[in-house]
Amino acid sequence: MWALADALTDMEPGAEGTLLYPSGVAANSAGMLALLAPGDHLLMVDSAYEPTRAFVGGLLKRYGVETSFYDPLVGAGIAELIRPETKLIFLESPGSLTFEVQDIPAITAVAREKGVLTMLDNTWATPLLFPALARGVDVAMMSLTKYVGGHSDAMMGSLTATKAVWPKLRSAAYQLGQAVSPDDCAAVLRGLRTLDVRLARHQANALAVAEWLAGRPEVGRVLHPALAGDAGHDIWRRDFKGASGLFGFTLKGADEAGRTRFIEALDHFGIGFSWGGYESLVVPSNPAGIRTACPWTDPDPLLRLSIGLEDPADLIADLARGFAAMAG
Ligand SMILES: Cc1ncc(COP(=O)(O)O)c(C=O)c1O
């Protein structure tokens, strides 16, 4: 456990320490519980992972913390949303399902000036592609279940924090008593050793697939920040060292039945809600029913792909089969 926690701390410049939790969801909840108290106000990005939203609207609300959701593209405009009782700004970039890229340096600069803490779900990028604390974040969270573990055989989460925040997290972890098993730590540590080479392959494969999709007549939009022309491309280029393998795309003018035919025709892609493993996965997603601060208005059905380590030609052939099935 210590070996894994120390390695994650070493990977994150500016970090004092890392705590491990039984899942990414557990790390998120434990971090927010540690940093917030009844009467506090939390600013939560509208594109957050859905169970993160469920926690702030459920247990955290019962605990007396009020949450406001904000537009992921708010940037320095976050200043206008900060109240005297705002204690934490939660970020996730790119956003879950829709992949908006947040201007994290702008938000963390405002937060520091106003004495508000920031916590980032950095699962998509990991510190290898986005060194969160160096960009001004106080607490970097990861679901290690995804890229760091990398083999879809262990669940774990982490919080890596600055010296100023570390004692609060450490004390809350001691009180909550969420422990991880040595076997899971060994599995995640094994994954960590190949993270760098796997991420490079995830990036290359995902870009090959995304570029192919962008040229298909059946596709409305490809939501991938590393594609030139993506709304988040400029900020992604400025702040990130690369991209991983998770992105979305819409099926132009298709209906629910068409999306289902597309998914069911795929051989290589399993259907799965988790991601970041060596095998490619697809999942249908419906952000319109989740958002509150900035509605998702695109009527086309959306899909999320987690591109694995396979030969991209096989993946593209598989997706071509999906389009053929969709056409009926
Ligand atoms: C962005 C993001 N954060 C956190 C989690 C939760 O991680 P875990 O599955 O380890 O609880 C997920 C899982 O899908 C995720 O996509």
The ligand as an SDF file (V2000), in Angstrom:
LIG
                    3D

 16 16  0  0  0  0  0  0  0  0999 V2000
  -14.5480   10.2970  -14.3490 C   0  0  0  0  0  0  0  0  0  0  0  0
  -14.7560    9.2010  -13.3630 C   0  0  0  0  0  0  0  0  0  0  0  0
  -14.4750    9.4140  -12.0800 N   0  0  0  0  0  0  0  0  0  0  0  0
  -14.6580    8.4660  -11.1450 C   0  0  0  0  0  0  0  0  0  0  0  0
  -15.1460    7.2210  -11.4820 C   0  0  0  0  0  0  0  0  0  0  0  0
  -15.4050    6.2050  -10.3980 C   0  0  0  0  0  0  0  0  0  0  0  0
  -14.4150    5.2980  -10.3270 O   0  0  0  0  0  0  0  0  0  0  0  0
  -14.6380    3.8220   -9.7150 P   0  0  0  0  0  0  0  0  0  0  0  0
  -15.2890    3.0130  -10.7660 O   0  0  0  0  0  0  0  0  0  0  0  0
  -13.2360    3.4090   -9.4080 O   0  0  0  0  0  0  0  0  0  0  0  0
  -15.4730    3.9900   -8.4900 O   0  0  0  0  0  0  0  0  0  0  0  0
  -15.4420    6.9450  -12.8070 C   0  0  0  0  0  0  0  0  0  0  0  0
  -15.9530    5.6100  -13.1870 C   0  0  0  0  0  0  0  0  0  0  0  0
  -16.4980    5.3900  -14.2370 O   0  0  0  0  0  0  0  0  0  0  0  0
  -15.2650    7.9620  -13.7680 C   0  0  0  0  0  0  0  0  0  0  0  0
  -15.6090    7.7590  -15.0670 O   0  0  0  0  0  0  0  0  0  0  0  0
  1  2  1  0
  2  3  1  0
  2 15  2  0
  3  4  2  0
  4  5  1  0
  5  6  1  0
  5 12  2  0
  6  7  1  0
  7  8  1  0
  8  9  2  0
  8 10  1  0
  8 11  1  0
 12 13  1  0
 12 15  1  0
 13 14  2  0
 15 16  1  0
M  END
$$$$
